[in-house]
Amino acid sequence: MSGEKTLNAAILAAGKSKRMNSRKSKVLHKIAGKPILFYPLTVARGIEPHKIFVIIGGPHANDIRASFDEEDITFVEQPEPRGTGDAVMRLAPFFEGTKADLLVMPGDAPLLRVETAKELVKFHREKGASATVLTTELPDPTGYGRIIRSSGDRILMIVEEADAFPEERDIKEINSGIYVFDTEALFRWLPEVRPDNKQGEYYLTDVIAILQRRVGRVYAYKIQDWTEVLGVNDRRQLSMAQEVMERRIIDKWMERGVTFLNPEQVYIEYDVELGKDCVVYPFVSLLGKTRVKDGAEVGPNVVLKDQEVGFDEKS
């Protein structure tokens, strides 16, 4: 049956961004020169979905829409901030009478890799799951929902930290907020979610226990690299995500034949291109669409933005 299903992606970007203490949405703050929302969109496109939905709402909705005015995105409005369960329920009309799987991601989680998303979808489909939750173990799980397992890869429920008992808070395995759902099961049982929690919101996490009870086949797909699920809720977490992304970018270029004399003292943005046998000195910042040609040396103490440097072999 999974072969008949379409694969779709939904990104939740309707939050108020209170903890950023900012005039703009947190998903428009930049990491390596790109808005945070750019990264989950890149993952969504990487799984080659039938449709990509971005759920927006609140004071920043128009700014997000204007920043990502792209043909392959369907924007869906959540008029009131009533929680992630309510946000996903807004997608129900798009899936009436269809067989589909839906990858759901937070808009503020920029570090998930395309390869991980593909593996998650593959696992979900091979299991014939009604729902699959991407999980990992965090050194400090504070602030994240905890995974309550039944047996093997099966999940009993997810408990939000605010509603967890002390022994549940000791659990290190957490909910990443990244899921794959069978849409027929999801939209049949999502209306059973109630705002019976301290926030008075409809938690998408609550549908996990409902699906386990009603139809079963709810699984955890656990990954080792916990940095992939880090969310950005405040400036400290923004800095942490920037650090991880920067390391990834530099590692990528080193694998492609670029030498960094001190990689810890270099800043390189996402769209920068570096040629083979480049040498980058300390205290260099390469911004925008800067291109450094093969064999060129840059630095130290150089800042380049949207520049092309180096010599052509013919010159």
N, C-alpha and C positions, 0 to 999 in steps of 0.2 A: 504493500500500500504506500510505503514511503516514496516510491518512485513516482507516484501520481501527484504527490504533494508539491505545492510551490514552497519556496523558502523566502521568507520576508524578514526585515529587520525593523526594529523600533528603538528610538533613542529618546530617553526621558530628559527633557530640558526645560521643565516648567517651574523649577525651584526659585525661591526668592533670593537666594545667595546672601542671606543675612550675615553670616559669619565672615564673609570677605570684607565687610565694612566698605562697600564700594558703590559707586553710582551705576556701575554696569553689571550685567550678568556674569557670574563666575565662568560660564562656558565661553565667554568672549575674552577672558584674560588669556595671555599668550604664554606658550611653552615653546622654546626654540623657534620663536618667530611666527608660530601658528596659533590661532585660537584653540582652546581646549577641545571644543566641539569638533574641530577638524579631525581629530584622531579617532574617536568612535565612528565618525562618518567614513573614514578611510577603512576601518575594519569592516563596517557594513558593506561597503562596495567590494571589499576583498572576498566576501562569501558569494558574490554574484547573485544578489537577491532579486526576486520578482518586483518587490517594491521596498522603498525605504521611507519610514514614517519618522518624523520628528515632532514630539509632543511639546508644545510651548504654552505659556500662560503667564499671567501677572504683568508687572510693569516693564519687563524686558522683552516681551514677546515680539514686538515689532522690530526691535534692534536685531534679534536673532534671525528673524525672517529676512531682513535686509542684508545681513552679513553673509547669509548662505542661500542666496537667490539662485538656486541651481535646479535644472530641469528634472533630475532624478529624485528630488526630495518632495514628499507630500507632507505639508505641515498640518497638524491637527491641534486645535485649541482646547485647552482645559480651562474653562472660565473661572472656576474657583479652585484654590489650592487644597484639595481634599485628599491628597495622598497618592501614592504610586498605583494602588489598585484602581482608583477612580480614573487616573490618567490612562492606564492601559484599556479600561473599559470603553474609552472613547474610540477605540479601534474596531470594536465589534461590528459596526455596519459594513466595514470593508471586507469582512470574512464570512458573511452570510452565504450559506450554501456552497462553501469551498472546502477543499482539503488542503491544509497548509501547516507549516511549521513557522514559528515566529521567534527570532532571536531578539531578546530585550536587553538593552544596555543602558546604564546611566550616562548622561551627557557629560558628567564631570569626572569620568574615569579614562584618562588619556593614554594609559600604558599597556592596555590589552593588545596582544599581537594578533595579526590576521591568522597566523598558523594555529594559534590556540583556539580562536573562534571556529575555524574549520574542523579542528579535532573535536570540539564540543558538539558541533552539529552532527558529525559522523557518529560519535558515541550515542547521542540521543536517538538517531535514526536506527542504528543497529540494535538498540535495546527496545525499539518500538515504544518509547517512553511517552507518557502524557506530559511530563515535565522533567527537565534536567537542570540542576543548579550547578553553576561553576563555583567551586569552593577552594579554599587553601587554608593553611595554618599560619597565623600571624604570631610573631614574637609577643606583641601586645595587642590583643583583640579588642581593646576598649573602643566602644562606639559602634561595633559591628554586631549584626544579628548572628546568633550561634546556631550551628547545625546540630540537630538532634537526630541521630541515625537510628534505624531499626536494625537491619542486618545487611551485611555486605555493602553494596553501593546504594542501598535504598535509604531514603530519608523519611523520617516520621513527621518532622516539622522544623520550622525556623522560629526561634524566639528572639525578638528584639531585646536589646540590652536593657532598655527602660522597664521592660516587663519580665525580665529574667529573674529566676531564683539564684541565690549565691552559688550553688553547685553548677548551675547552667552557665554562669558567668566565667567559671573556671575552664570551660571548654575553649580550646584554641582554634578549632575549625570554624571558619566564618563563612557567611553568605557574601559573595562578591557583589550581589545585585545584578548579576549577569545570568540570564536564563535562556533555555529554549523550551517553548511550549507547543504542544499540539493544539491548534486554535479551536478545534471543535470541543475538546475537553475544557480548555481555558474559559471560553466565553459561555459555556453552559453553566459552569460552577462558580465563576468569578462573582456573580451577583450574591452569592452566599456570604461573602466577606462583610463583616460588620465593623464599625469604628469603635470597638470595645477595647480601647487602649488609652494610655495617658495623654496621647496627642489628639485623640478624637479623629483620627484619620483612617482611611481605608488602605491598609497595608497590602501590597501585592504579595508580600511574604506569607500572609495568612492563607492564600489560595493553595499553598503547598500542602498544608495539613488537610485541607478540604479535598484536594485531588487524591491524596493518598488514601483518604477514607472512602471516597466515592468511586474511584476508578483504579487506584493503585498505579504501579509503574512510574513512581517518582524517584529519580536517581540523583546522586551527587557525582560530579566529574571533578576530581581533585587535582590541582596542579601544584608543582613544587615552588615555582618562582612567584612568591607572594607580592613582589613589586608590581606585577601585572594588574592587580586588582586595586591598587591604591587610588582612592578618590581624592578630589580637591574640594575642601570645604572652607579652608582659611588660607592665609598667606604662608603659613608655615608648611602646610601640605603642598601648596603651589611650588614652594622652593624645593621640597623633596622630589616632586614629580619632575621638575626641571633638571635636577641633578641626575636622576635615572635616565631621562631622555638624552641628556648631554653625553652621558657615558655610552649609551647605545650608538649615538651618531658617531662618536670618535672611534669606537670599536669597529663600526662598519667600515670607516675609511682606512683604518689600520689593516683590516683584512684585505682591502683593495690596493694596498701598496703605498700608503701615505705614512710618513714618519712624523711623529709628534715628539719634540725634544722634552716637553713636560706637559702631558695631556691634561693634567689637573689645572693648568693655567691658560687654557684655551677655551674660547666660546665660539661654537659653530651652530648656525641655524639650519633648520630642516631642509631648505631648498638649495643650500650651498653645494657646489660640485667641485670635487678635488681630483686632479689627474694623478696618474701613477708616478711614483718617485718624487712627489712633492715633499718638501720639508717645512713643517710649521713650527716656528719658535715660540717660546713662552710669551704671554701677555698679548696674544693676538685675538681679535674678534672679527669673525667673518659673518656678515649679515646679509639678509635678503637673498637675492639670486646671484651672489658673487660666484665667479668661476675662476678657479686657479688651474692653469694648464699643466701638462705633464712636466715634471722635473723642476718646476719653479720653487723658489724658497720665499717664505713669507715671514717677516718679522725680524727682531722682536718689536713689541710695542706698536703694532699696526692695527688699524681699524679700517675695514673695507666693507662698503655696502653697495650691492648691485654693480660690482666692478668685475672686469675681466683682466686677469694678470698673467704674465708669462709670455714666452716667445713661441711663435710658430716655427716648426723645424726648418721651413724654407727661408726664413728671414736671417 
